[in-house]
Amino acid sequence: MGERVSTEIIISMEDPENTVVLKDALDEAVIRRFQTNLNSRKNSATHLQIKLNSVSFSALQYDSNGYVISYRTKINLAITRITKEYSKRYNAVGNFDFAISPNAIITDQQRFDAIANSATKALDSFVAQIAAEGTRKE
């Protein structure tokens, strides 16, 4: 990936609220996963263009009264890796499971955390794809 990475999140007109949450989560994840600072696009060796294809919440577990007590968040990202030499598109999926109190709604903070965690896992999937490409080249 190089030491200089930039990111661009393509805002989804169908889901702008989740896209904004995704921007902060992915920038933080890129910094942690690649142990680098974010740069401007003109100063970066690698540019990641990230599009939110979908985000969903599905019930995983119910209590004895039929109330949902556990959810799974699934996020699907399209990531285009752009360098001076080439551009390649990847699909990355991440899941995150979390519990809530019976008969409760998902709070904004729980939603943010779930999207952030599933986005981080999707980014891990992307890193694994890049690592696999690196071993094939050798």
Short mmCIF file of the C-alpha atoms (twelve columns), coordinates in Angstrom:
data_MODEL
# 
_entry.id   MODEL 
# 
loop_
_atom_site.group_PDB 
_atom_site.id 
_atom_site.type_symbol 
_atom_site.label_atom_id 
_atom_site.label_alt_id 
_atom_site.label_comp_id 
_atom_site.label_asym_id 
_atom_site.label_seq_id 
_atom_site.Cartn_x 
_atom_site.Cartn_y 
_atom_site.Cartn_z 
_atom_site.pdbx_PDB_model_num 
ATOM 1   C CA . MET A 1   0.000   0.000   0.000   1 
ATOM 2   C CA . GLY A 2   2.920   2.353   0.623   1 
ATOM 3   C CA . GLU A 3   3.415   4.886   3.353   1 
ATOM 4   C CA . ARG A 4   1.288   7.575   1.784   1 
ATOM 5   C CA . VAL A 5   -2.381  6.654   1.480   1 
ATOM 6   C CA . SER A 6   -5.408  8.799   0.691   1 
ATOM 7   C CA . THR A 7   -9.074  7.897   0.864   1 
ATOM 8   C CA . GLU A 8   -12.201 9.073   -0.881  1 
ATOM 9   C CA . ILE A 9   -15.644 7.960   0.191   1 
ATOM 10  C CA . ILE A 10  -18.258 8.177   -2.534  1 
ATOM 11  C CA . ILE A 11  -21.424 9.518   -0.932  1 
ATOM 12  C CA . SER A 12  -24.414 7.285   -1.546  1 
ATOM 13  C CA . MET A 13  -27.491 9.250   -2.540  1 
ATOM 14  C CA . GLU A 14  -29.636 6.339   -1.356  1 
ATOM 15  C CA . ASP A 15  -27.926 6.148   2.054   1 
ATOM 16  C CA . PRO A 16  -26.105 9.429   2.839   1 
ATOM 17  C CA . GLU A 17  -26.363 9.073   6.645   1 
ATOM 18  C CA . ASN A 18  -24.570 5.720   6.758   1 
ATOM 19  C CA . THR A 19  -21.996 6.938   4.236   1 
ATOM 20  C CA . VAL A 20  -20.986 9.789   6.561   1 
ATOM 21  C CA . VAL A 21  -20.614 7.331   9.452   1 
ATOM 22  C CA . LEU A 22  -18.582 5.107   7.157   1 
ATOM 23  C CA . LYS A 23  -16.138 7.908   6.224   1 
ATOM 24  C CA . ASP A 24  -14.976 8.436   9.799   1 
ATOM 25  C CA . ALA A 25  -14.807 4.718   10.547  1 
ATOM 26  C CA . LEU A 26  -12.827 3.868   7.415   1 
ATOM 27  C CA . ASP A 27  -10.329 6.696   7.809   1 
ATOM 28  C CA . GLU A 28  -9.639  5.516   11.342  1 
ATOM 29  C CA . ALA A 29  -9.371  1.898   10.189  1 
ATOM 30  C CA . VAL A 30  -6.963  2.794   7.352   1 
ATOM 31  C CA . ILE A 31  -4.701  4.612   9.820   1 
ATOM 32  C CA . ARG A 32  -4.724  1.641   12.224  1 
ATOM 33  C CA . ARG A 33  -4.513  -1.190  9.667   1 
ATOM 34  C CA . PHE A 34  -1.815  0.323   7.480   1 
ATOM 35  C CA . GLN A 35  -0.073  2.180   10.328  1 
ATOM 36  C CA . THR A 36  0.150   5.289   8.203   1 
ATOM 37  C CA . ASN A 37  -1.139  8.838   8.100   1 
ATOM 38  C CA . LEU A 38  -3.678  9.913   5.552   1 
ATOM 39  C CA . ASN A 39  -2.399  12.240  2.846   1 
ATOM 40  C CA . SER A 40  -3.964  14.339  0.162   1 
ATOM 41  C CA . ARG A 41  -4.567  12.496  -3.078  1 
ATOM 42  C CA . LYS A 42  -1.815  14.382  -4.934  1 
ATOM 43  C CA . ASN A 43  0.746   13.421  -2.246  1 
ATOM 44  C CA . SER A 44  -0.264  9.764   -1.897  1 
ATOM 45  C CA . ALA A 45  1.282   6.657   -3.412  1 
ATOM 46  C CA . THR A 46  -2.012  4.792   -3.096  1 
ATOM 47  C CA . HIS A 47  -5.515  6.207   -3.305  1 
ATOM 48  C CA . LEU A 48  -8.487  4.198   -2.033  1 
ATOM 49  C CA . GLN A 49  -11.847 5.102   -3.529  1 
ATOM 50  C CA . ILE A 50  -14.526 3.488   -1.345  1 
ATOM 51  C CA . LYS A 51  -18.198 3.141   -2.177  1 
ATOM 52  C CA . LEU A 52  -20.848 1.808   0.178   1 
ATOM 53  C CA . ASN A 53  -22.726 -0.824  -1.813  1 
ATOM 54  C CA . SER A 54  -24.992 -1.823  1.057   1 
ATOM 55  C CA . VAL A 55  -25.419 -1.933  4.807   1 
ATOM 56  C CA . SER A 56  -28.007 -4.095  6.522   1 
ATOM 57  C CA . PHE A 57  -29.138 -5.018  10.012  1 
ATOM 58  C CA . SER A 58  -30.728 -8.418  10.549  1 
ATOM 59  C CA . ALA A 59  -32.082 -10.069 13.671  1 
ATOM 60  C CA . LEU A 60  -29.938 -12.939 14.936  1 
ATOM 61  C CA . GLN A 61  -31.469 -13.972 18.211  1 
ATOM 62  C CA . TYR A 62  -34.764 -13.573 20.060  1 
ATOM 63  C CA . ASP A 63  -35.602 -13.908 23.746  1 
ATOM 64  C CA . SER A 64  -38.374 -16.160 25.100  1 
ATOM 65  C CA . ASN A 65  -40.943 -13.366 24.540  1 
ATOM 66  C CA . GLY A 66  -40.011 -12.951 20.882  1 
ATOM 67  C CA . TYR A 67  -38.053 -9.717  21.268  1 
ATOM 68  C CA . VAL A 68  -34.866 -9.292  19.259  1 
ATOM 69  C CA . ILE A 69  -31.812 -9.362  21.523  1 
ATOM 70  C CA . SER A 70  -29.027 -9.715  18.964  1 
ATOM 71  C CA . TYR A 71  -28.396 -8.213  15.535  1 
ATOM 72  C CA . ARG A 72  -25.891 -8.686  12.736  1 
ATOM 73  C CA . THR A 73  -24.660 -5.755  10.700  1 
ATOM 74  C CA . LYS A 74  -23.390 -6.568  7.226   1 
ATOM 75  C CA . ILE A 75  -21.574 -4.041  5.080   1 
ATOM 76  C CA . ASN A 76  -20.547 -4.439  1.464   1 
ATOM 77  C CA . LEU A 77  -17.916 -2.075  0.052   1 
ATOM 78  C CA . ALA A 78  -16.519 -1.529  -3.418  1 
ATOM 79  C CA . ILE A 79  -12.900 -0.412  -3.038  1 
ATOM 80  C CA . THR A 80  -10.865 0.832   -5.965  1 
ATOM 81  C CA . ARG A 81  -7.117  0.846   -5.312  1 
ATOM 82  C CA . ILE A 82  -5.421  3.438   -7.504  1 
ATOM 83  C CA . THR A 83  -1.659  3.842   -7.898  1 
ATOM 84  C CA . LYS A 84  0.450   5.452   -10.614 1 
ATOM 85  C CA . GLU A 85  0.833   2.060   -12.309 1 
ATOM 86  C CA . TYR A 86  -2.691  0.679   -12.192 1 
ATOM 87  C CA . SER A 87  -6.209  0.705   -10.831 1 
ATOM 88  C CA . LYS A 88  -8.038  -2.341  -9.506  1 
ATOM 89  C CA . ARG A 89  -11.484 -2.840  -7.976  1 
ATOM 90  C CA . TYR A 90  -12.195 -5.094  -4.986  1 
ATOM 91  C CA . ASN A 91  -15.350 -6.110  -3.162  1 
ATOM 92  C CA . ALA A 92  -15.086 -6.374  0.588   1 
ATOM 93  C CA . VAL A 93  -17.693 -7.606  3.060   1 
ATOM 94  C CA . GLY A 94  -17.666 -7.279  6.839   1 
ATOM 95  C CA . ASN A 95  -20.054 -8.495  9.537   1 
ATOM 96  C CA . PHE A 96  -20.474 -7.448  13.151  1 
ATOM 97  C CA . ASP A 97  -22.817 -8.986  15.734  1 
ATOM 98  C CA . PHE A 98  -24.090 -7.057  18.751  1 
ATOM 99  C CA . ALA A 99  -26.646 -7.437  21.523  1 
ATOM 100 C CA . ILE A 100 -29.422 -5.067  22.582  1 
ATOM 101 C CA . SER A 101 -31.850 -5.086  25.467  1 
ATOM 102 C CA . PRO A 102 -35.152 -6.905  24.846  1 
ATOM 103 C CA . ASN A 103 -37.870 -4.658  23.388  1 
ATOM 104 C CA . ALA A 104 -35.323 -1.880  22.714  1 
ATOM 105 C CA . ILE A 105 -34.467 -0.059  19.520  1 
ATOM 106 C CA . ILE A 106 -30.987 0.286   18.067  1 
ATOM 107 C CA . THR A 107 -29.565 3.587   19.305  1 
ATOM 108 C CA . ASP A 108 -27.612 5.928   17.060  1 
ATOM 109 C CA . GLN A 109 -24.435 5.068   18.988  1 
ATOM 110 C CA . GLN A 110 -25.021 1.322   18.565  1 
ATOM 111 C CA . ARG A 111 -25.672 1.858   14.850  1 
ATOM 112 C CA . PHE A 112 -22.486 3.913   14.473  1 
ATOM 113 C CA . ASP A 113 -20.413 1.326   16.372  1 
ATOM 114 C CA . ALA A 114 -21.895 -1.554  14.371  1 
ATOM 115 C CA . ILE A 115 -21.206 0.147   11.033  1 
ATOM 116 C CA . ALA A 116 -17.697 1.128   12.151  1 
ATOM 117 C CA . ASN A 117 -16.876 -2.411  13.299  1 
ATOM 118 C CA . SER A 118 -18.287 -4.092  10.207  1 
ATOM 119 C CA . ALA A 119 -16.457 -1.562  7.987   1 
ATOM 120 C CA . THR A 120 -13.211 -2.365  9.801   1 
ATOM 121 C CA . LYS A 121 -13.796 -6.066  9.150   1 
ATOM 122 C CA . ALA A 122 -14.516 -5.331  5.491   1 
ATOM 123 C CA . LEU A 123 -11.252 -3.404  5.315   1 
ATOM 124 C CA . ASP A 124 -9.490  -6.423  6.867   1 
ATOM 125 C CA . SER A 125 -10.963 -8.514  4.051   1 
ATOM 126 C CA . PHE A 126 -9.568  -6.014  1.545   1 
ATOM 127 C CA . VAL A 127 -6.118  -6.204  3.188   1 
ATOM 128 C CA . ALA A 128 -6.243  -10.006 2.965   1 
ATOM 129 C CA . GLN A 129 -7.032  -9.770  -0.756  1 
ATOM 130 C CA . ILE A 130 -4.042  -7.477  -1.314  1 
ATOM 131 C CA . ALA A 131 -1.779  -9.745  0.756   1 
ATOM 132 C CA . ALA A 132 -2.876  -12.755 -1.294  1 
ATOM 133 C CA . GLU A 133 -2.039  -10.895 -4.494  1 
ATOM 134 C CA . GLY A 134 1.408   -10.104 -3.101  1 
ATOM 135 C CA . THR A 135 2.163   -13.762 -2.383  1 
ATOM 136 C CA . ARG A 136 1.028   -14.789 -5.884  1 
ATOM 137 C CA . LYS A 137 3.398   -12.254 -7.481  1 
ATOM 138 C CA . GLU A 138 6.365   -13.738 -5.633  1 
# 
